[in-house]
Amino acid sequence: MKELNLAEKHKELGGIFFEKNNWNIVNDYGSPIEEHKHVRRKVGISDISYRTKLEIDGDKKYEFINNLFTNNIIDLDINSGTYGAFLTNLGTIITDSYVHKIKDIVLLDLNSVVRNDIKEYLEKYIKLAKCQLVDTTKKYSLFTIQGPKSKYLVSKFTGGDIDNMKELDIDIFQIKKIETFIIKKSRTGELGYDIYVRNVHAKKIFKEILEVGVDFDLMLFGYKALESLRIEAGVKKYGEDFDNKNFLHELDNFEGMIDYNKGSFIGQEIITPVKYRSEAPRKIVGLVVFEKLPKKENPVMIDKQMIGVIKSAVYSPTLKKNIALANIAKDYCEFGTKLEVLINKEKFSAEVVNLPFYIRN
């Protein structure tokens, strides 16, 4: 079982832990619903150091990743990033990933569940490219600051100008003489920033963030609130909403994950025709489920026919409704389609809605 670098500090602050993907992480600090609401209203911080962090180095590092990744790495500016996926030869998803150019390395930010699979996949090709792969998951701590006040907090914390940062841009600051990476990244549908710092300095940086955060009513939030926030925002998650059985075009945002003009990449010959000639047989859609909260893999029905399954579900503190992400047959994905969800052998009414469930005005 892997432990967060600041596990003892989180326990002092009231963190309640649970096991997820071989990590012992903070589920909540006493009230996941209040943590959720606070991020929507003000600003919160969560320790997500359990996410897989991989570095690629070598003279051909950009070309190496570009040949495997669906989006364009070559044309990225230094200290910026993009979002896409690694695919199999059959076009199914190995994992989605954020890819960043930071200084002279490539940084991959991925869900913790894919750590072994993606390392095995990359190592299969990396020797031919004469590049090096380093797992830095236990080398760096990763904190995410999310909420409408996050920019003001991060600006004061860094003492720098972050107004011109675009989504996935990176800036590097010296905080108390400690090199700290700031990445603008929304994980919740709110303005957000990730903070990367070496573990040896993490306690000092975390303390500084909490002290600065007092002026902005900063609240700690755990995994449970992060999940309800990302589901409201319609953010699909590998290992929960899709996996290696799914094709990229089953995701509603897949077009933004692919650069069709960048040159060849593994899986391209399978997914490119979809853009021009066909449609995925299944889609991941949003559902509002009435009366009862469903669970993962509950069947989605129309009449007596099973047309899909629930992938993620949560009570939405913002909308005050039961909401879910479901993988269903394409013929039933239109907004307003009336469906049913089978929960403990009883059917409950549901309706297809547009994603995301929540958008900040």
Secondary structure, 3 states (H helix, E strand, C coil): CEECCCHHHHHHCCCEEEEECCEEEEEECCCHHHHHHHHHHCCEEEECCCCEEEEEECCCHHHHHHCCECCCCCCCCCCEEEEEEEECCCCEEEEEEEEEEECCEEEEEECHHHHHHHHHHHHHHHHHHCCEEEECCCCEEEEEEECCCHHHHHHHHHCCCCCCCCCCCEEEEEECCEEEEEEECCCCCCCEEEEEEEHHHHHHHHHHHHHHHHHHCCEECCHHHHHHHHHHCCCCCECCCECCCCEHHHCCCHHHHCCCCCCCCCCHHHHHHHHHHCCCCEEEEEEEECCCCCCCCCEEEECCEEEEEEEEEEEECCCCEEEEEEEEEHHHCCCCCEEEEEECCEEEEEEEECCCCCCCC
